[in-house]
Structure formats: structure tokens, C-alpha cells
Amino acid sequence: MAHLAAVRERLWAAASLLPWTVEAGFEVIESIPAVPRDDASGRIDAEILVLTPE
């Protein structure tokens, strides 16, 4: 089973989130660049991470 995680902060990337994903028991198996989309709160989805349990 894979999980998707939207990364909304531009400073966070798959590499910088790696320690926390590993600590939570997940592995990033793919990183998908997302088309930046501003929502009503001004957040932007900059990247989508595909996670699987380790």
C-alpha cells in the first residue's frame, strides 16, 4: 500500500524529510513534482511524495 504526501513548504524536499519519514517507518519510493497550486489559505503543493511502509 502506498501513501501520498503533499509537500506544501518549498524548503521541504524529499531529502530533507528523509529522517522523519524513516523515523515514522516509511520509505519515499517516488517524488513527483507538482504543478504549484495556491489554495484559499495561500499554501502551495510543491511536490508529492509516494511513501510505503518499510
Secondary structure, 3 states (H helix, E strand, C coil): CCEEEEECCCCCCHHHHHHHHHHCCEEEEEEEECCCCECCCCCECCEEEEEEEC
